Amino acid sequence: MKAVIAEHYGGPEVLQIEDVPVPQVGPNGVLVRIHASSVNPIDWKLRNGMLKAVRNFLFPVIWGTDFSGVVTEVGPAVTLFKPGDEVYGFKDGSVAKTYRGTYAEFAVVPEKSVTRKPPNLTHEEAASLPVVALSAWQALITQGRLKQGDRVLIHAGAGGVGTIAVQIAKAFGAYVAATASGRNQQFLRDLGADLPIDYEQEKIEDKISGCAIVLDGIGESVWRSSLTVLRRGGKLITLVVPTPHGNAGKFRFMASVAANVLIEMSRAFFRGKRLMLTMVKPRGGDLEKLTALIEAGKIRPIVERVYPLEEIAEAQRASETGHIRGKIVVKIG
């Protein structure tokens, strides 16, 4: 099969297409013929070694997390899927000390991480969703316990997670404010945001208050202003852990992260509010709930551009600019 191989950490130029064996299926595995994947920040953060202090892999590796495709084989313990099923999901590619992801024509995925693809989506549309949709769901619904009538602020509302988070929050009956650049204000309205905020011209503290949840996909630069707009008992849920620059060892990396986070958690606590971290998990059950919203027309994927597999380096470069509306998708088969 064709796969995108990296022999070491580095820029997009380290990504090379090579022929490798099709992976073998274990007892609980589902072999998927992948039609499409996508680009998430975690994909290029792993590729460039930003997280190697805590996730250091043996090379060569195959990066990639999202997938949509067709089941070709299942392990003997698998009961939920059969060959021919159209499925989607995301795979944590960590295998022993290496990484085997989804930038490939085939991938073996644990049964618990797979869900049937919504029939009203193409493979390219479906592949844009798993990581960002599960991130938004697990932050807003699982951790945030969002309920009807809550006021919610979503940072980076035009980005991958943000576009889905706005739609999830509206589906649950929340009042939704979202930040984006000036050019994306109408786009936020079209997604359903009640209050678009132009972060280039406006301060969130001047636009909204009394929020039950703030969802942060930017990082610690927005934490203090976000805590200000929370009501007492409100939750600031961040998807972005502050990471030290340079070649930090594991101890220095963890100490730096812990120090930054604990200081801000303490500030939040003494104001009667909470700062929470979320790490997305590949839960097929959560994705099933999202699928129901997709089939009901409550959530639609936002795909800015589809690249062929041969242009994976360009796809990642585009994602790294941070100015993508929705997602970048990679067409594989």
N, C-alpha and C positions, 0 to 999 in steps of 0.2 A: 504494500500500500504506500501511497505518498503521504508524507508527514513533514511538518515544519520542525526541523532539528536545530538546537543550539548546542554548541560545543563548549561554550563558556559564557559568563556574564558579559553584558555590553549593550551597545546601542542596537537599533533595529537591524543594522547590517549583519548581526550575528545570526539572524534567522535564515536558514537555508532549507530548501525542499529536497528531500532525499527519499529513496525507496527503503522501507523497513518492513519486517515481518508483521503480519496481522496478529494482534495480541490474542492470547489464549483465554478462554472463558473459565472462571472458577465456579464453585457451587452456587454462589449468590450473585453472579455477574450476568449482565445483559450486554451482548455485543451489538453495537449500534453502527450502522452504515451512516456516517455523518454527511448531511447535505449542507449544513451551514453552522458556523460558529459566530462569535462576535468578539469585540475588543473591550475589555474592562480595564480600569486602572490597575487592578491587581496583576493583570497579565504583564504589563510593561514594568511595573515595580519589581516583580519577581525577575523579569528578564535583565534589568539593569543592575540587579544586586542590591537594591535599596533595602531589602529585608533579609539579607543573607546572614546578619548577626543572629537572627532567630529562626530562619528557614534557609539553611545552606544545603544545597543539593549536589549529588554526584552527577557529572555530565557523561554522555549527552542527555538532554532532556527534550520533552515535547511540551511546550506551554499550551495555554488555552483552557477555558473553564466552561463556557456555555456550549450547548449543542442542540441541534434538532435533526432528526433523521429517522431511519427505519430499523427495527430490530431484525437481525439476521440469525441470531443464535442466543439461547439462554442456558444458564447453568441448571443442573438437576434439582436444586432447591428453589428455583424461581417459580412462583405461582401466579403472578399478576400480569405477566407479559408473554407473548409468543412471537415467533418470526412473522414479519409482515406488519406488526403494529407500528404506527407512526407515533414517535415519542419525542419529548424534549426534557431538558433539565440542565443541571450544572454538576460538574465533577471536580472534587478536590483531587488533583492529580498526584498528591503525595503518595508514593509507593516505596516503602522501605526508606532508602536515603536518596532516591531519585524522584523525578516528576514525569508522569505520563498523562498529558492533558488531551485536549480536544481539537488541536490544530492538525488534524489527521483525517484520513478517509474512514478509519474505523477506530472505535474506542470501546473498552470494556468499562461499564459503569455499574456501581452497586444498585441492586433492585430498588432500595429505599430512596435513591436519588432521582428516580425516573418517574415521569408522569406522561399520560397520553397527550399528544399534541392537540390543541384546540382545532377542530376541523375548519373553522373560519379563518385560520391563519396559514400563510405560506411558511415553508421551512425558514426562509430568511427572516420573516417577521417573528416567528416563534423563537429563533436563536438569539434574538436581541433581548429577550426578557428575563431568563431565569435568575441571573445574579442580581440585576437591579430590582426586579420585582420582589424577589425574596428578601433583599436588603430592606426595601421599603415596608414590606408586610411585617417582617420580624421586628423592625423598629417601632412602627406605628401601632400595630395590633398586638403582637406578643409582649413587647416590653412596655409600650406606651399605653396599652389598654384604651385605645381611642374609642370614643362613643359619640353618638349623635349630639350635635350642638356644641361640641368642643371647638375652641379656637386653636388653629394650628398654623405655625409658620414653617415653611419649607425653604431652606437655603438652596441655591443653585437649582431653581425649579425647572430650568430648561435643559438640564443635564440628564444623564441616563437614569439615575435613581429618582431625581426630582420629578421628571415627567410622569413616572408611574406613581410616585408618592402623592402628587396632587390628585390624580384620578382615584386612588384608593381612598384618600381622605374624603373626597366628595361623595364617593359611593357609600361611605359610612355616615354621611350627613353632617360632616364638619364644616365650619367656616374656615376657608383656606386662604392664607396669605402666602405669597411665594416671591422670592427674589430672583432677578435676572437682569441682564444688561438692558439698555434702552431699546435695542432692536428686537428684543424678545417679549416686550410687554403685551402686545396683542396675542402673541403665541400663548402666553400664560392664560389669558382670558379664554382663548379657544380650548385650552385643556380643562377649563372649569374653575380656575382660581377666582375667588371673590375679590381679592386685593392684590394685584401685581405691584411689586415694589422695585423701582429702578435703583439698584445698589450703587450705580455710578453717580446718581444725583440726590438720593434720598437716604436718610437714616431710618433704620427700622424702628428705633425708639420713638420717632415722630409719627409713625404710621399705624402702629398696632401695639396693644398691651393685653394683658389678661389671658395669655396663651396657656393652654393645658400642655401642649407639646411643641417643642422646636426641634426639627430634624436638621442636623448639620452634616452636609457633605463637603464642607470646605476645610474646616480645621480650627485650631485654637484661636485664630485671628478674629473669629466671630463669637467666641464663647461669652465674653463679658456683656456685649450688647444683647446677646440672646437671653442670658439670664435676666437682664433687665425687663424684657418683655414678657417673661413668664409670670403667671399668677403664683401665689403661695401654694406649694404642693405640686407645682408644675415640673415637667421633665425636659431637660435638654439632652437629646439622644444624638450622639455623634458616631459617624461611620469612619472617622478619620483620626487615627491615633497619632499624636505628634512624634515624629521620628528624628533622631539626631542626624546631623549631616556628617559626612566623612566616613571613614572605615572604623566604626565603633565595634568593639568586641561585644559579646553577648551580655556580659555584666554591665558595661557602660550603657549599652542600648536600653536594657531593662530598667536600670537605675534612672536614666534620663527620662524615659517615658513615665515611670512611676512618679517621679518627683513632679513633673508638669501636671499630670492628671490629678494627683492627690491634692496639690495646692488648689486647683480649681474646684475639685469636689468639695473641699473644705469651705471655700468661699460660698459655693452654692448651698451647702448644708446650713450655714449660719444665717442664710437668708430664707430658709424654709423651702428650698428648692433642691432639685437633684440633677447632677450631671452623670449620665450613664453612657457606657460604651457598648456598642453592639458589633458582633462578629457574625456575619451571615453564615448560615448552615445549609447544606444541600438537602433540604427536607422535601421529599416528594409529596407528603401530605399537605404541606403549606402550598405547594405549587398547584395541587388539585383545587384548593379553595380559590386561588387566583384564576385558575382556568375557568371556574364557574362565572367569575366576574367578566372574563374576556368573552366567553360565549354569550353572556347577557348584554354585551356591548358597553359595559361600564368601564373597561380598560382597553385602550388601543395602543399598539406599539408605535414608537416614533423612531424611524430609521432615516438617518441623514444620507447615508451612502452605503452601497454594497460593493466590496472589493473582491476580485477573484483571489484564490489562495496564493497565486503567484505574486500578488502585490501585498502580502502580509506585512512587509516592512513599512510600506507606505501607509497602510491602514493603522499601524501602531503609531507612526509619526503623527498622523492626523489626530488620533486620540490624545496624544501627549500635549497638544496645543491647549487643551482645556476649553476649547470654544466650539464643541460639537453640540448640536441640538439633538437630543436623544442619543442614539447609538450608531456605531460603526459596525457593519456586519461583514463577515467573510464567507463567501460562497465556496463550498468545497466540492460537492458532487451533485 
